[in-house]
Amino acid sequence: MSAVEERLPIALRTEALEQLLVEKGLVDPAVMDKFISTYENDVGPLNGAKVVAKAWTDPEYRRRLIDDGTAAIAELGFKGPQGEHMVVLPNEDKVHNVVVCTLCSCYPWPVLGLPPSWYKDPAYRSRMVREPRAVLSEMGLDLADDVEIRVWDSSSEVRFLVLPQRPAGTESLSEEQLAELITRDAMVGVALVAAP
Amino acid sequence: MDGIADMGGMQGWGAVKRPGDEPVFGEKWEGRAFALGLLSMRTSGTNLDSFRHALDRQSPMNYIADGYYGRWCHAAETLLVDSSIIAPGAVEARARNRRGENVEEPAWPEPNKPDYAPTAAGSLREVTEPPAFAVGDRVRAKDIHPTRHTRLTRYVRGREGVIARIRPSAVLPDTHATFQGENAQHVYSVRFDSHELWGPDAEEFTLNIDLWESYLEATS
């Protein structure tokens, strides 16, 4: 298409495509509804938070999780599309991991749901592999100079989950209470988990 | 291909968004486009790599202006037109009619799906040949410019790194996307130093990216 051609509103194009496919019997709107409601209601970062909270409270689970992320995550019932092979990246005092997909927006759906808008934004995709410390700072995470940053570009079907560090002062919290502290942003690596 | 989707290292996009609470789908059509994108692969007889290649092939203007789920809608249409499930121009004509114009819609074409069937579910496959590289080997990402789909990002081409881990072997997206075979290969997590990628003034960090064996060559 040329740059001067009129562009139709994308919402209208989407409606038109759905209408054509439904008319022809190629797509069932109820199946579409199910996909949408699954990712709106059932699959989201609460899954990943349960994985992290368990790893914080169960050293044996943490070992399994780092050794074979896919199997350990499946123990909690989380698997499916975009989770074929999971790799868990443990943060340490002097190591911070952060995940990006420069080519599309690959993201570990079974544990985090669908990606947030900033993850899909060209600014994040282009800059996280080039100036991660500056990007993290813009996002509100200022890491000490002696913390090594490891950036992971999700170029294959491997999907990454960052295992954040457990904040100090949470020793008395239960696994369920800990899970409530753990955010999507911390599991992508653009934030730390804060104590309550 | 060297298209709009290969964004690593581009400049000019400005500040990143600060994370906050947001709905999964900001607008209703985004959810519909998401579902149509997923269903388009089955309906067109293609696969996830084909879908990503359809994203690569969108005009940069559509890719950016219509956003993430907008490009899913465009990619779905591309796959469905490629497989002659819908006619070129059919979506645009229907869209115009939905807003009250009166344009002729093209006839439904005779479907022509690709001659393609996966050998197994998912992307992971056994490879009988031993890996060409071992953990710790120094390698160079090939400086090549395929016109087809590839996961060899521009920003690592020609750069030297170290094999950090061997990943499960997997179908090669480059050929799988266009039904030229699964060509399963070993996949490696390759670690690059930031200065190798971005020069002496770069921030200090390491970049890890998964690369298929045929993307790599041994350093001399």
Interface residues (C-beta under 8 A of the other chain):
Chain A: M1 A3 R7 L8 I10 A11 L12 R13 T14 E15 A16 L17 E18 Q19 L20 L21 K24 L26 V27 V31 M32 D33 F35 I36 Y39 E40 G44 E84 H85 T102 L103 C104 S105 G113 L114 P115 P116 S117 W118 K120 D121 P122 A123 Y124 R125 S126 R127 V129 R130 E131 P132 R133 A134 V135 E138 M139 G140 E148 I149 R150 V151 W152 D153 S154 S155 S156 E157 V158 R184 D185 V190 A191
Chain B: A5 D6 M7 G8 G9 M10 Q11 W13 G14 A15 V16 K17 R18 P19 E22 P23 V24 F25 G26 E27 K28 W29 G31 R32 A33 F34 A35 L36 L38 L39 T43 R52 L55 S59 M61 N62 I64 A65 D66 G67 Y68 Y69 G70 C73 H74 A76 E77 L80 I85 I86 A90 V91 E92 R94 A95 R96 R98 R99 W108 G122 S123 L124 R151 T153 Y155 R167 P168 A170 V187 S189 L197 W198 A202 E203 E204 F205 T206 L207 N208 I209 D210 L211 W212
